[in-house]
Amino acid sequence: MTAQTISADPQVGDPREAGIAVEDAFGRASTGPLAGLVIADFSRVLAGPYCTMLLADLGATVIKVEGPLGDETRAWKPPVRDGESTYYLSINRNKRSIALDFADPQDLAAAQDIASRADVLIENFKPGGLERFGLDYGTVSATNPEIVYASITGFGTAGGATLPGYDLLVQAHSGLMSLTGAPETPAFRSGVAVFDVMTGLHAAIGVLAALKDRSDSGKGQRIEVNLMSSALSGMVNQTAGYLLSGSVPGRMGNEHPSIYPYEPFPTADGDIIIAIGNDRQFRVLCNVLGAPELAEDPRFATAHSRSINRAELRPLLVQLLSQHGAAEWFSILTDARLPSAPINDVADGIRFAEQIGLDPVVSVGDGDGSLPGVRNPITFSRTPASYDLVPPGLDADRDPIMTWLHQPR
């Protein structure tokens, strides 16, 4: 079933234990924990491709099946890198691409063959959209009973099956936009498609859990995730706050509904974030600011009292913070082990991650054609992620994929 060409010798054990990479049928060698697994990626845009990229980083062989026009994100510009959409490039490394027209019998047969050979299939077609092509779970699992088949939708397969699954719509439906912005502003969307990303992560968790079950039971199964359910789960304290208390949260700008101070504050030359989570931290903050008496004031002595009296506390903190600039306060507060941060742009954020040793930028591919990318956020002590393949051009791997399909199973 897999594309693996170097397998574990029972006398030697896992070749990766000896530092030997597992090479797939397309020549990619990996020591990653998913080396040898084949993933048929019938997804597009963000949630599915983000999921499959993370799994590809960890060694899985990902075959990206695209329509004749390719993944929509190939056309989402600007920004661009050498004419290519950076949106597409951001979520499609370490994959192989084949463009298949399901209206063409030969292309459809190739798609079905890929599904029949895969360990995992991930798709985000409209519910029921793959049935007429024989690529639905029931049909695929009939010939490939060990398949782990993950379906990603916007609103599930019941009453929301006909709704288009765009992240922005889910931000609106779920209530997230009602929480984003200041009380006097309109509702805002998040600056990132947060629920697409969350759903991609949930899909990856489901795939890995199903693979673990398969290793025990020998049986595959279908996984279903949707953006709306991921949204309600991912809004954690806000959704739980409503369910447990009946309180409907609203927009509070940068403030936190339950703790204070926990927002940006002006300084002599710019804003700084201060995030105080408990009474001990507040006492230390008051000492650093030169106003220890604030920590003894009954209005501010406890987390609950600070939260309900924030309108009285804020101007006092603003006045004290006006003594220094944001950079100086960040240094002072950090030395006191108090949670604080400047408000960076994205470039500053990457530079900060570099300064603290996170090595956030990796080189994807080799030689002159390599591209910078963001490091996979998971670190393994024995089986590290790898970044071998730049995001593929449309149909770039048709020949090797078709050759693989004609090889004996």
C-alpha positions in Angstrom: 0.0 0.0 0.0 2.8 2.5 0.8 5.3 4.1 -1.4 8.1 2.9 0.8 11.0 1.3 -0.9 13.3 0.7 2.1 11.6 -1.3 4.7 12.6 -2.3 8.2 14.7 -5.5 8.3 13.3 -7.7 11.2 16.9 -8.5 12.1 17.9 -4.8 12.3 14.6 -3.1 13.2 13.6 0.4 12.1 16.3 1.7 9.7 15.7 5.2 11.1 17.1 4.0 14.5 20.5 3.6 12.7 20.1 7.0 11.0 19.1 5.4 7.7 16.5 7.4 5.8 13.4 5.7 4.4 13.2 6.4 0.7 9.8 6.5 -1.1 9.0 5.4 -4.6 9.7 9.0 -5.9 13.2 9.3 -4.4 12.5 11.3 -1.3 14.4 10.0 1.7 13.1 10.8 5.1 13.8 9.9 8.7 10.4 11.4 9.7 8.0 9.4 11.9 5.5 9.1 9.0 8.0 7.9 6.4 6.5 5.2 4.2 2.9 6.4 4.5 1.1 7.5 1.3 -1.5 10.3 1.5 -3.8 11.0 -1.3 -4.5 14.7 -1.0 -7.8 15.6 -2.8 -8.1 18.8 -0.8 -7.5 22.4 -1.9 -7.3 26.0 -0.5 -6.2 26.0 3.2 -7.6 23.5 5.8 -6.7 20.3 3.9 -3.5 21.4 2.3 -2.2 22.8 5.7 -3.0 19.4 7.3 -1.2 17.4 4.5 1.8 19.7 4.5 2.3 19.1 8.2 2.1 15.4 7.6 4.4 15.7 4.6 7.0 17.5 6.7 7.0 14.4 9.0 7.9 12.1 6.2 4.6 11.1 4.5 4.5 10.8 0.8 1.7 13.3 -0.3 0.3 13.1 -3.8 -1.6 16.3 -4.4 -4.5 15.6 -6.8 -5.6 18.8 -8.5 -8.1 19.7 -11.2 -7.0 20.9 -14.6 -6.9 24.5 -13.4 -5.1 23.6 -10.2 -5.7 24.6 -6.5 -7.5 27.9 -6.3 -4.8 29.4 -4.2 -2.4 29.3 -7.1 -4.3 32.3 -8.4 -4.5 34.1 -5.1 -2.2 37.1 -5.6 -0.5 39.3 -4.4 1.9 38.7 -2.8 4.0 36.7 -5.1 7.5 35.1 -5.3 8.8 34.8 -8.8 5.3 35.1 -10.1 3.9 32.3 -7.8 1.3 32.9 -5.2 2.8 33.0 -1.7 -0.5 31.8 -0.4 -0.1 28.5 -2.4 3.6 28.3 -1.6 3.0 28.6 2.1 1.0 25.3 2.5 2.1 22.9 -0.3 5.8 22.0 0.3 7.0 18.4 0.3 4.2 17.3 -2.0 3.9 15.8 -5.5 1.3 17.2 -7.9 -0.8 15.5 -10.6 -3.6 17.3 -12.4 -6.5 15.0 -13.2 -9.8 15.8 -15.0 -12.4 13.5 -13.5 -14.5 13.9 -16.6 -11.8 12.1 -18.5 -12.1 8.3 -18.0 -8.3 7.7 -17.9 -7.7 10.5 -15.4 -10.6 9.3 -13.2 -9.2 5.8 -13.3 -5.8 7.2 -12.2 -7.5 9.1 -9.3 -9.3 5.9 -8.2 -6.0 4.0 -8.4 -4.2 6.5 -6.2 -7.0 6.2 -3.7 -6.8 2.5 -3.7 -3.1 2.5 -3.0 -3.1 5.2 -0.3 -2.9 4.8 3.5 -4.8 8.1 4.0 -7.1 10.1 1.8 -8.0 13.7 2.7 -10.7 15.6 0.8 -12.7 18.8 1.1 -15.3 18.4 -1.7 -18.9 19.4 -1.0 -20.6 16.6 1.0 -21.4 13.8 -1.4 -19.5 15.4 -4.2 -17.1 12.5 -4.8 -19.8 9.8 -4.9 -20.4 10.1 -8.6 -16.7 9.6 -9.2 -16.4 6.5 -7.1 -14.1 8.4 -4.7 -16.4 8.5 -1.7 -15.5 6.5 1.5 -17.9 3.6 0.8 -16.5 3.0 -2.6 -12.8 3.5 -1.8 -13.0 1.4 1.4 -14.6 -1.5 -0.4 -11.3 -2.1 -2.3 -9.0 -0.5 0.4 -10.5 -1.4 3.7 -7.4 -0.1 5.6 -7.9 3.5 4.3 -8.0 6.3 6.7 -10.4 8.7 4.9 -10.7 12.3 6.2 -13.5 14.6 5.0 -13.3 18.3 5.7 -16.4 20.4 5.3 -17.6 23.9 6.3 -20.7 23.0 8.2 -20.9 19.2 8.4 -23.0 16.8 6.4 -26.5 17.3 7.9 -28.3 20.6 7.8 -25.3 22.6 6.7 -24.3 20.3 3.9 -25.3 22.9 1.2 -23.6 25.9 2.8 -20.3 27.0 1.2 -17.4 26.4 3.6 -15.5 29.6 3.7 -13.6 30.6 6.8 -15.0 34.1 6.8 -18.6 32.7 6.8 -17.7 30.5 9.8 -16.2 33.5 11.7 -19.5 35.2 11.2 -21.8 32.2 12.0 -19.8 31.1 15.0 -19.8 34.4 16.8 -16.1 35.1 16.5 -16.6 38.3 14.6 -18.9 39.6 17.4 -15.9 39.3 19.7 -13.4 40.9 17.5 -13.0 44.7 17.6 -13.8 47.4 20.1 -17.4 48.0 21.5 -17.8 51.0 19.2 -16.4 49.4 16.0 -18.1 47.1 13.6 -17.4 43.4 13.9 -14.0 42.4 12.4 -12.7 39.1 11.0 -9.4 37.7 12.3 -6.3 38.7 10.4 -5.7 35.0 9.6 -8.2 32.3 8.5 -8.1 30.8 12.0 -10.8 28.2 11.7 -9.3 26.8 8.5 -6.0 26.4 10.3 -7.7 24.9 13.4 -9.7 22.5 11.3 -6.5 21.4 9.5 -4.9 20.7 12.8 -8.0 18.8 14.0 -7.9 16.7 10.8 -4.2 15.9 11.4 -5.0 14.8 14.9 -7.9 12.6 13.7 -5.7 11.0 11.0 -2.9 10.2 13.4 -5.4 8.7 15.9 -7.0 6.6 13.2 -3.6 5.4 12.1 -2.8 4.3 15.6 -6.1 2.5 15.8 -5.4 0.8 12.4 -2.1 -0.4 13.7 -4.0 -2.2 16.5 -7.1 -3.3 14.7 -6.0 -3.5 11.1 -9.1 -1.5 10.1 -9.4 1.9 8.5 -12.2 4.3 9.1 -13.7 7.6 8.1 -12.9 10.9 9.9 -15.2 14.0 9.5 -14.2 17.5 10.6 -15.8 20.8 9.8 -15.0 24.4 10.3 -18.0 25.2 12.4 -17.4 22.5 15.0 -13.7 23.5 15.1 -14.8 27.1 15.6 -17.0 26.4 18.6 -14.3 24.2 20.1 -11.5 26.6 19.4 -13.4 29.6 21.0 -13.0 27.7 24.3 -13.7 30.0 27.2 -16.1 32.2 25.2 -18.4 29.3 24.1 -18.1 27.6 27.5 -18.8 30.9 29.2 -22.1 31.2 27.4 -23.1 27.5 28.0 -22.2 27.5 31.7 -23.5 30.9 32.7 -25.8 32.1 30.0 -23.7 35.2 29.5 -23.3 36.2 25.8 -19.8 37.8 25.3 -19.3 40.8 23.2 -16.5 43.0 21.7 -14.1 44.3 24.3 -11.3 45.5 22.0 -8.0 44.2 23.4 -9.3 43.6 26.9 -9.9 40.1 28.4 -13.3 39.4 29.8 -12.0 37.8 33.0 -8.6 39.1 34.0 -7.0 42.5 34.2 -4.5 44.1 33.4 -4.3 42.1 30.2 -4.2 44.4 27.1 -2.0 47.1 25.4 -1.0 50.2 27.4 0.5 53.4 26.1 4.0 54.4 27.3 6.1 57.4 26.6 6.6 56.4 23.0 4.3 53.5 22.0 2.1 50.7 23.3 3.2 47.6 25.2 1.2 44.5 26.1 1.0 43.7 29.8 -0.6 40.3 30.7 -1.1 39.8 34.4 -2.7 36.5 35.3 -2.6 36.3 39.1 -2.3 38.4 42.2 1.4 37.7 42.8 2.3 39.0 39.3 0.2 42.1 40.1 2.1 42.8 43.3 5.4 42.5 41.4 4.1 44.9 38.7 3.1 47.5 41.3 6.5 47.3 42.8 8.2 47.6 39.4 6.0 50.6 38.6 6.9 52.2 42.0 3.4 52.0 43.3 3.3 49.1 45.7 0.2 50.6 47.4 -2.0 49.7 44.5 -1.6 46.0 45.3 -3.0 46.6 48.8 -5.9 48.7 47.6 -9.1 46.6 48.1 -10.3 47.7 44.6 -7.3 46.0 43.0 -6.0 43.4 45.4 -7.6 40.3 43.8 -8.1 39.2 40.2 -11.8 39.5 40.6 -11.7 43.0 42.1 -9.2 44.2 39.4 -11.5 42.9 36.7 -14.6 44.7 37.9 -12.7 47.9 38.7 -10.6 48.0 35.6 -12.0 51.5 34.6 -10.4 52.9 37.8 -7.2 51.0 37.6 -6.3 51.6 33.9 -5.6 55.4 34.2 -3.4 54.8 37.2 -1.3 52.3 35.3 -1.2 54.6 32.2 0.2 57.4 34.2 2.9 55.2 35.8 3.9 53.7 32.4 4.4 57.2 30.9 7.8 57.4 32.7 9.5 55.2 30.0 9.2 54.0 26.4 7.9 50.7 25.3 11.3 49.1 24.7 12.6 50.1 28.1 9.5 48.9 29.8 9.8 45.6 28.0 13.3 45.2 29.3 12.3 46.1 32.8 9.2 43.9 32.9 11.0 41.0 31.4 13.8 41.3 34.0 11.1 41.1 36.6 9.7 38.0 34.9 6.4 39.7 34.2 4.5 38.8 31.0 4.8 41.6 28.5 5.4 42.2 24.8 5.9 44.9 22.2 3.3 44.9 19.4 5.3 43.7 16.4 4.6 43.4 12.7 5.1 40.0 11.1 8.7 40.8 10.1 9.5 41.8 13.7 7.8 38.6 14.9 10.1 36.4 12.8 13.1 38.4 13.9 12.1 37.9 17.6 11.7 34.2 17.1 15.2 34.1 15.7 16.6 36.1 18.6 15.2 33.7 21.1 16.7 30.7 19.3 13.5 29.2 17.7 15.0 29.0 14.2 11.7 29.8 12.6 12.9 29.9 9.0 13.9 26.8 7.1 15.2 26.3 3.6 12.8 24.2 1.5 14.5 22.3 -1.4 18.1 22.5 -2.5 20.2 24.8 -4.6 19.2 27.9 -6.5 15.5 26.8 -6.5 15.2 26.6 -2.7 12.6 28.7 -0.9 12.4 30.0 2.6 9.6 28.6 4.7 8.2 28.5 8.2 9.5 25.6 10.3 7.1 22.8 11.2 6.2 23.7 14.8 6.8 20.1 16.1 10.3 19.1 17.2 11.2 15.4 17.4 14.3 14.2 19.2 14.8 11.1 16.9 12.7 11.6 13.8 12.9 15.2 12.7 10.8 16.9 10.1 12.4 17.6 6.7 11.9 20.2 4.0 13.0 18.5 0.8 10.5 19.5 -1.9 9.5 23.0 -2.9 5.7 23.4 -3.6 5.1 21.6 -6.9 4.1 23.2 -10.1 0.7 22.1 -11.5 1.0 18.5 -12.8 4.7 18.6 -12.2 4.9 14.9 -11.1 2.5 13.2 -13.5 5.1 10.9 -15.1 6.6 9.5 -11.8 3.1 9.1 -10.3 1.8 7.3 -13.3 4.9 5.1 -13.4 4.3 4.3 -9.7 0.6 3.4 -10.4 1.7 0.9 -13.0 4.1 -0.9 -10.7 2.9 -4.1 -8.9 1.3 -3.5 -5.5 
